[in-house]
């Protein structure tokens, strides 16, 4: 499964890049707001699914590591504020290592 994940993630990145290029060429630069909203909705659906299976610590980690920075990036894209969008992206790289360390301590 671990070897398959890198191929799935690579395919997802390429699919997202292709979708972004298609949407921007067809609908203009404002389509990036739509794309980021769709990504945020998919993340929220995953968060709700994790809550439904009663994995509360994983749900908290998902919220802080992906949904919160994604929402900040969405607001930055929506408001056309590059500083806010980049800070949301930087927040992902700050929070994920911290979250991994916390989750590893929680599992032990």
RONUGU-380519 format. One record per residue (C-alpha): residue number from 1; residue in one letter; x, y, z. Coordinates in steps of 0.05 Angstrom, whole numbers, plus 5000, padded with zeros to 4 digits. Each point is the difference from the previous one (the first is absolute). Last residue first. Layout:
BEGIN
+-----+------+------+------+------+
|  nr | rest |    u |    v |    w |
+-----+------+------+------+------+
| NUM |    A |    X |    Y |    Z |
...
+-----+------+------+------+------+
This chain:
BEGIN
+-----+------+------+------+------+
|  nr | rest |    u |    v |    w |
+-----+------+------+------+------+
| 108 |    X | 5051 | 5103 | 5442 |
| 107 |    X | 4949 | 5023 | 4947 |
| 106 |    X | 4993 | 5069 | 5032 |
| 105 |    X | 5075 | 5012 | 4997 |
| 104 |    X | 5001 | 4984 | 4926 |
| 103 |    X | 4939 | 5045 | 4989 |
| 102 |    X | 5036 | 5058 | 5034 |
| 101 |    X | 5063 | 4991 | 4958 |
| 100 |    X | 4959 | 4996 | 4936 |
|  99 |    X | 4961 | 5061 | 5018 |
|  98 |    X | 5063 | 5041 | 5012 |
|  97 |    X | 5028 | 4978 | 4933 |
|  96 |    X | 4933 | 5017 | 4966 |
|  95 |    X | 4990 | 5068 | 5033 |
|  94 |    X | 5059 | 5039 | 4972 |
|  93 |    X | 4996 | 4976 | 4928 |
|  92 |    X | 4925 | 5010 | 4999 |
|  91 |    X | 5007 | 5069 | 5030 |
|  90 |    X | 5045 | 5020 | 4942 |
|  89 |    X | 4942 | 4986 | 4952 |
|  88 |    X | 4952 | 5041 | 5042 |
|  87 |    X | 5052 | 5056 | 5004 |
|  86 |    X | 5006 | 4997 | 4924 |
|  85 |    X | 4925 | 5011 | 4991 |
|  84 |    X | 4998 | 5056 | 5052 |
|  83 |    X | 5059 | 5036 | 4967 |
|  82 |    X | 4970 | 4991 | 4931 |
|  81 |    X | 4936 | 5037 | 5017 |
|  80 |    X | 4951 | 4992 | 4944 |
|  79 |    X | 4943 | 4998 | 5051 |
|  78 |    X | 4978 | 4931 | 4974 |
|  77 |    X | 5071 | 4975 | 4993 |
|  76 |    X | 5018 | 5022 | 5071 |
|  75 |    X | 4935 | 4974 | 5028 |
|  74 |    X | 5013 | 4933 | 4967 |
|  73 |    X | 5072 | 4998 | 5027 |
|  72 |    X | 4974 | 5012 | 5070 |
|  71 |    X | 4947 | 4946 | 4991 |
|  70 |    X | 5053 | 4952 | 4975 |
|  69 |    X | 5045 | 5016 | 5059 |
|  68 |    X | 4942 | 4983 | 5047 |
|  67 |    X | 4977 | 4938 | 4961 |
|  66 |    X | 5067 | 4966 | 4992 |
|  65 |    X | 5043 | 4993 | 5062 |
|  64 |    X | 4954 | 5029 | 5053 |
|  63 |    X | 4936 | 4965 | 4977 |
|  62 |    X | 5034 | 4936 | 4980 |
|  61 |    X | 5035 | 4996 | 5068 |
|  60 |    X | 4934 | 5011 | 5036 |
|  59 |    X | 4966 | 4946 | 4958 |
|  58 |    X | 5058 | 4952 | 5012 |
|  57 |    X | 4992 | 5011 | 5075 |
|  56 |    X | 4925 | 4988 | 4995 |
|  55 |    X | 5001 | 4935 | 4961 |
|  54 |    X | 4926 | 4987 | 5012 |
|  53 |    X | 4983 | 4970 | 4932 |
|  52 |    X | 4952 | 5057 | 4987 |
|  51 |    X | 5053 | 5052 | 5020 |
|  50 |    X | 5047 | 4974 | 4946 |
|  49 |    X | 4944 | 5005 | 4949 |
|  48 |    X | 4986 | 5072 | 5023 |
|  47 |    X | 5073 | 5018 | 4989 |
|  46 |    X | 5000 | 4967 | 4932 |
|  45 |    X | 4939 | 5040 | 4980 |
|  44 |    X | 5035 | 5063 | 5026 |
|  43 |    X | 5061 | 4985 | 4957 |
|  42 |    X | 4955 | 4990 | 4939 |
|  41 |    X | 4966 | 5066 | 5014 |
|  40 |    X | 5067 | 5036 | 5006 |
|  39 |    X | 5024 | 4970 | 4934 |
|  38 |    X | 4936 | 5023 | 4966 |
|  37 |    X | 5009 | 5070 | 5030 |
|  36 |    X | 5072 | 5002 | 4974 |
|  35 |    X | 4976 | 4981 | 4930 |
|  34 |    X | 4944 | 5052 | 5001 |
|  33 |    X | 5048 | 5055 | 5023 |
|  32 |    X | 5049 | 4979 | 4947 |
|  31 |    X | 4943 | 5010 | 4950 |
|  30 |    X | 5007 | 5075 | 5010 |
|  29 |    X | 5061 | 5000 | 4955 |
|  28 |    X | 4960 | 4988 | 4938 |
|  27 |    X | 4943 | 4951 | 4984 |
|  26 |    X | 5026 | 4957 | 4943 |
|  25 |    X | 5075 | 5009 | 5004 |
|  24 |    X | 4998 | 5003 | 5076 |
|  23 |    X | 4957 | 4937 | 5005 |
|  22 |    X | 5043 | 4960 | 4952 |
|  21 |    X | 5066 | 5020 | 5033 |
|  20 |    X | 4971 | 4986 | 5069 |
|  19 |    X | 4973 | 4932 | 4979 |
|  18 |    X | 5067 | 4981 | 4970 |
|  17 |    X | 5037 | 5021 | 5063 |
|  16 |    X | 4950 | 4964 | 5044 |
|  15 |    X | 5007 | 4936 | 4958 |
|  14 |    X | 5076 | 5004 | 5004 |
|  13 |    X | 4998 | 5008 | 5075 |
|  12 |    X | 4950 | 4943 | 5007 |
|  11 |    X | 5042 | 4954 | 4957 |
|  10 |    X | 5061 | 5015 | 5043 |
|   9 |    X | 4960 | 4986 | 5063 |
|   8 |    X | 4973 | 4935 | 4973 |
|   7 |    X | 5069 | 4979 | 4977 |
|   6 |    X | 5031 | 5017 | 5068 |
|   5 |    X | 4944 | 4964 | 5035 |
|   4 |    X | 5010 | 4935 | 4962 |
|   3 |    X | 5067 | 4987 | 5032 |
|   2 |    X | 4970 | 5008 | 5069 |
|   1 |    X | 4943 | 4952 | 4984 |
+-----+------+------+------+------+
